[in-house]
Amino acid sequence: MQIEGPFNINVVDKSDSQSRELQLTFTTEFQNLSLDKRISEFKDHLIQLQQNIQSTEADAEKQGMLTILQIAEQILPHVESDEIPLQETIVIEIGPSSPFDDLLRSATLK
């Protein structure tokens, strides 16, 4: 399943520990939008994620998308208030095994 959105997602294995980093980087296209259009596109992305979650039968894939949805919902107020630096990467540390494992094996996130 390919999910187009306002940010790209990368998972980086940290060599110094068993943890990983989930890195969210806003696309150049998203960065160049006006504030109103950024808010609209971000909200549309949340709706698309919810629809994909409802239509997905694989539990692991669903859990990964739910986690992305929860993160995106936390970012939304900062996008709305235009207080998040869009050119910077958001880094979230995750454990050695996570719902992203199956999601990343079976999905392409953009």
C-alpha positions, -999 to 999 in steps of 0.1 A, spaced: 0 0 0 14 34 -10 5 63 12 12 98 -2 15 125 24 31 157 36 62 139 50 85 111 42 92 84 67 125 67 73 135 41 99 171 41 109 188 13 129 211 28 155 243 9 155 252 18 191 220 3 206 191 -20 197 168 9 192 157 26 160 148 61 149 117 70 131 125 101 110 97 123 96 108 149 70 83 172 54 84 171 16 96 202 -3 62 205 -19 45 206 15 70 232 27 63 255 -2 25 255 3 7 285 20 -3 279 56 -39 273 47 -30 247 21 -5 230 44 -33 226 70 -57 213 45 -33 188 30 -22 176 65 -59 171 75 -66 153 42 -36 130 50 -51 122 84 -84 112 67 -66 91 42 -47 73 70 -79 66 88 -95 52 56 -64 30 50 -65 17 85 -102 8 82 -96 -10 49 -65 -29 60 -69 -65 73 -33 -72 84 -30 -64 121 7 -55 120 2 -31 91 -28 -16 107 -8 -11 140 20 7 121 -5 30 104 -22 37 137 11 48 152 18 71 122 -17 85 126 -12 92 163 21 109 156 5 130 128 -24 140 151 2 153 177 20 173 149 -12 188 135 -16 216 161 19 227 155 13 228 117 -19 248 123 -1 274 144 28 275 120 53 269 148 70 238 135 102 242 114 93 223 82 128 221 70 139 200 100 136 163 105 114 151 134 132 122 151 113 97 173 132 69 190 115 35 189 124 1 204 141 -28 187 108 -44 176 79 -23 165 47 -22 145 67 -5 117 85 -37 109 56 -53 90 43 -20 78 76 -11 62 80 -46 46 47 -43 29 41 -6 23 57 23 6 53 55 25 58 89 9 
